[in-house]
Amino acid sequence: MLVKELRYSLHVIFRPIDGFWDLKHEKRGSFKAAMIILAAALITFVIIERYTGFLFNPVNLLYVNIFREIVTFLTIFVLFVVSNWCLTTLMDGKGTMADIAMATAYALTPFILINLPLVAFSNVITLQESAFYYMFLTIGVLWTAGLIILGTMVTHEYTMSKTLLTLFFIIVGMMIMVFLGLLFFSVIQRIVGLIYVLYKEITFRM
């Protein structure tokens, strides 16, 4: 059953309108399968950062922190899902948070299928053949982005224009949440620092 639900991701990426509709209404996928796809996308992201050929990898491997890369990837995913749910709840969206998470995870399938072979490809080609690398990289990005757009549209039963407007506000919402999160941790850090200074001052005087 799980294998069938994972294989359904291939149907979604080639027939996205029907695919996302059946994903939500016909239960042809599952949340468990979506989380496996998300985990595969996360592993793919880490592999890209570490093993892309040096000619095409702008990242200095000496400064690559796997834990930070994992947290970054998952944070972006969670922020998108939460911002999506918060905004679409106010804009008559029909999808639940679980629906949004599933659709977004299934939309990451091309990211996995294209980038894993592309990492290997990047280690055997030369700069003269870089056009092929960047062509497939662009296809992967556009395909995944297009699926996220269609997944949002079908999940919430929006028109395309309303979907694009909603996605713009979702991105703004993600930026606001990041700002508020950084502000919160900054305030907490200052409070902890103040408490520590007061503690040291009190113990010194005693």
Protein Blocks (a to p, Z undefined) as FASTA:
>chain_A
ZZmmmmmmmmmmmmmmlmmmmmmmnopacfklmmmmmmmmmmmmmmmmmmgcfklmmbdf
klpcfklmmmmmmmmmmmmmmmmmmmmmmnopabdfklmmmmmmmmmmmmmmmmmmmmmm
mmmccfklmmmmmmmmmmmmmmmmmmmmmmmmmmnopafklmmmmmmmmmmmmmmmmmmm
mmmmmmmmmmmmmmmmmmmmmmmmZZ
